[in-house]
């Protein structure tokens, strides 16, 4: 009887440790998320599964071109995946030709290669606050991002983490390129 109780206690303790470690990993280290839609084409595709790194931004600030994950403020359990274009304190503007300007200078990038058709709220200069970021999808003309008032500037405390590894589909598994 003692042996059975000891085995039950041992198994229960083991399961408790596993559950605690799982909780810690999911809430503080990383989590799986799925890309829905084509706003990050061709970097990320619809139905890609990613692991989000939740540790890096506990020790470092986000950098320009990082692909970040943050909640959409008007829908529960809906997360957006976008690339950081504008940094805190910068002024973002998109002209009639679809050219992005940061602090009055043309923004040189290689991720959004199409001409922007709709500047959205960036048709007028937008100055970011001390903890705000301007994010855009790589598929500029098919992305709900900081140009849309429903998304707007993303505050630092809303960023969950950065997209780190693609785990699905298997033929594209690997660490994501940010810079």
C-alpha positions in Angstrom: 0.0 0.0 0.0 2.9 2.4 0.9 4.5 1.7 -2.5 1.3 2.5 -4.4 0.8 5.8 -2.5 4.5 6.7 -3.1 4.0 6.0 -6.8 0.9 8.1 -6.9 2.6 10.9 -5.1 5.6 10.7 -7.3 3.5 10.7 -10.5 1.4 13.6 -9.2 4.5 15.7 -8.4 6.0 14.9 -11.8 2.8 16.1 -13.5 2.6 19.2 -11.4 6.2 20.1 -12.4 5.4 19.5 -16.1 2.3 21.7 -15.9 4.2 24.5 -14.1 7.0 24.4 -16.6 4.5 24.5 -19.5 2.8 27.5 -17.9 6.1 29.3 -17.5 7.2 28.6 -21.1 3.8 29.6 -22.6 3.5 32.8 -20.6 7.1 34.1 -20.4 9.3 32.3 -23.0 7.4 31.6 -26.2 4.1 30.7 -27.7 2.8 29.3 -31.0 0.8 31.5 -33.3 -0.6 31.1 -36.7 -0.5 33.6 -39.6 -4.0 34.3 -40.9 -4.1 36.2 -44.2 -1.6 37.5 -46.7 -0.6 40.8 -45.1 3.0 39.6 -44.6 3.5 38.0 -48.0 6.2 37.0 -49.1 8.0 36.8 -45.8 5.1 34.9 -44.1 2.2 33.1 -45.7 -1.4 32.3 -44.7 -1.5 29.3 -42.3 2.2 29.5 -41.4 2.8 28.5 -37.8 5.3 30.4 -35.8 6.9 30.4 -32.4 6.9 33.9 -30.8 9.9 34.9 -28.7 8.6 36.6 -25.6 11.9 36.9 -23.8 14.0 39.2 -26.0 11.8 42.3 -25.4 12.1 41.9 -21.7 15.7 42.9 -21.9 16.0 44.8 -25.2 13.8 47.2 -27.1 12.2 46.3 -30.5 14.3 47.2 -33.5 13.3 48.6 -36.9 12.3 45.7 -39.2 11.5 43.3 -36.4 8.4 41.2 -37.1 6.2 41.6 -34.0 3.1 40.1 -32.6 0.5 42.2 -30.8 -3.3 41.9 -30.0 -5.9 43.6 -32.1 -7.7 45.9 -29.7 -11.2 45.3 -31.1 -11.3 41.5 -31.2 -10.5 39.1 -28.4 -7.9 36.4 -29.2 -6.9 38.1 -32.4 -3.3 38.9 -32.9 -1.6 40.9 -35.6 1.8 40.1 -37.1 3.6 43.1 -38.7 7.0 44.6 -39.3 8.2 47.6 -37.4 8.8 50.6 -39.7 8.7 53.6 -37.4 10.5 53.9 -34.1 9.6 56.0 -31.0 9.8 59.7 -31.5 10.0 59.5 -35.3 7.6 61.1 -37.8 6.1 58.9 -40.5 4.6 60.2 -43.7 3.5 58.5 -47.0 3.2 60.8 -50.0 0.8 60.5 -53.0 3.3 58.3 -54.9 3.4 55.7 -52.1 6.8 56.7 -50.8 7.4 56.4 -47.1 9.3 59.2 -45.3 10.8 59.0 -41.8 11.7 62.3 -40.3 11.5 63.9 -43.8 13.9 61.4 -45.5 12.9 58.7 -47.9 12.8 55.3 -46.1 15.1 52.8 -47.7 13.8 49.2 -47.3 13.5 46.0 -49.2 10.4 44.3 -47.6 7.5 46.3 -49.1 8.4 46.3 -52.8 5.0 47.4 -54.1 3.9 50.9 -54.5 1.6 51.9 -51.6 -1.9 52.7 -53.0 -3.4 53.9 -49.7 -1.4 56.0 -47.2 -4.3 55.7 -44.7 -3.8 58.0 -41.7 -0.1 58.5 -42.8 -1.2 60.8 -45.6 -0.4 63.5 -43.0 2.7 63.2 -40.8 2.3 61.0 -37.8 4.7 61.6 -34.9 5.2 58.6 -32.7 5.2 58.9 -28.9 8.1 57.8 -26.6 6.8 54.2 -26.5 5.1 53.9 -29.9 5.9 52.0 -33.0 4.5 52.3 -36.6 4.0 48.8 -38.1 3.2 47.7 -41.6 2.6 44.4 -43.3 5.1 43.5 -46.1 2.2 43.1 -48.5 1.5 46.9 -48.3 -1.7 47.0 -50.3 -3.3 44.1 -48.5 -2.5 44.9 -44.8 -4.5 46.3 -41.9 -1.6 48.1 -40.1 -0.7 51.4 -38.4 -2.1 53.3 -41.4 -5.5 52.1 -40.3 -7.1 54.0 -37.4 -8.4 50.7 -36.0 -4.8 49.6 -35.5 -2.9 52.8 -35.2 0.4 53.2 -33.4 1.4 50.2 -31.4 2.6 50.9 -27.8 5.5 49.0 -26.5 3.5 47.4 -23.7 1.1 45.8 -26.3 3.9 44.0 -28.1 3.8 40.3 -27.0 7.1 39.4 -28.7 8.8 38.9 -32.0 8.2 36.2 -34.6 11.2 33.9 -34.2 10.8 30.5 -35.9 8.5 29.2 -38.6 7.5 25.6 -37.6 5.0 24.9 -40.3 5.0 24.2 -43.2 7.8 21.7 -42.7 9.5 22.6 -46.0 10.0 26.2 -44.8 10.9 25.5 -41.1 13.6 27.8 -39.8 14.5 31.1 -38.0 12.9 34.2 -39.5 15.0 37.0 -40.9 14.2 40.4 -39.4 17.0 42.8 -40.3 
